[in-house]
């Protein structure tokens, strides 16, 4: 994905780089201007890679909740991958078009789970679907 997208801030091609795994709330950085963004990937049927889904799994709820309380939102790249082909679509949602309501807290994992007590969130995209921009 990073090689297919120019930086939304500085517009330079091929400057987006992956951040280390488990970096909180961001997945890519522009190595020229420092722009940060979140990337979420969802596998779907070929017929659905051209439309934004209703929901997408998020990551850890704690860091996301803290950033929202501080008024910090990261732009979102949504990569939809066809399950039966190598086709994919990329959609972009800028930080200023996001709402607090699109972030839905998930229940904590049970005590018997491998990561007991961990809590994630869900992106509820229904109310912002028309705000995504397809990346050609």
N, C-alpha and C positions, 0 to 999 in steps of 0.2 A: 504494500500500500504506500509506503513512504516514497518509493521511487515514482509513483504515479501521480503524486500531488505536489503542487507548488505550495510554498508557505502562504497562508491566507493573509499574513501581515505584510511581509516584505516582497511577496510575489516571486521570490527566487525559486527556480526549479531545483529539485534534488537536494534540498538542504534539510529536510525533515529526517531526524534520526530517532531510533527507538531508545527509550530510557531503560535503565536496568529493571528486571522483573521486580514486582512488588513496590515500585515507586508509587507513593500515595497520590491518587486522583489524577495522574497524568501518565501518558504513555509515549508521547513524542515531543521532541524539542527541535526548534530550528537552530541549526548550528551557526547561523549568521546573526539573527536578531533576538534569539532567546524565547520565541513564541512557544507556549506550551498548549497541548491539547490531549484530550482523552480519546481513545479508540476502542470501539466495541465491535465485535464480530458476531454475526448470527448466521447459521446455516439454515437455508430454506429451500423450497422447491424452485426450479428454474422459472416458473411463471410468477413467482413473488419477488424476484430480486430487483424489480423495478419500482417497488412501492415500500415505503417505510412501515415496519410492523407496529402493532399496537404496544408491545412491550419488548424490552431487552433487559437481560440480567445486568445489574451493576456490580460493584465491588463492595468494599467495607463501608458500612453505614456510619461508623464513628467519624472517620476523617471527612467524609462527605458532609455530614451534619455540621461539623465544626466549621468547614469552609463556607457553607451556606449561611451560618449564623454571622460570619464575618463579611458576607456579601460577595464571596468569591465563587465564581462559576468558571469552569474550564470549557472551551469549545469542544464539540463532540464530532468525531468522524465515525460514521456507522458503515461498516463493511458487511454487505449481504453476499454470501457465497452460496451458489447453487449446489445442492447436495449431489446431483447426478452429473455435473459437468465441472469444468474449471472456470466457468463464467462467474463474474461478480459485478456488483455495483457499489459505488461509494457515495454516501450522502454526508452533508456537512450541516451542522447546526451551531451558529455562533453563540457565544456566552450571553450576549445581551438579549437573545430571543428565548432563553430558557426561563422556566418558572420554578418556584419551590415546589409547587404541586406535582410536577412531573417526577419527583423523586419520592418513591414509596418504600418506607421501611419494611423489611422482611422480618419474620420471627427469628429469634436466636436459634442456633442449632442445639439439639438436645444433648443432654449429658452423655449419651452413648455415642455421639458422633465423634469422628476423628478430631475435628476442630470444635469441640464442645464450647458452647457459649458465643461462638463467632456470629456476627450479625451482618448481613448484606442488605442491599437495597435493589429495587427494581426501577428501571426507567419506564414510566408510563407515558408513552409518546402520543397517545390519542389526541391530546389537546394541542400538540405542537407539530403534528405531521406535516401541515402545510407550510411550516417555517423552514424545513430542510431544503437544502439546495443540492441537486445532483452534481457530482463531479464527473465531467466527461472523460 
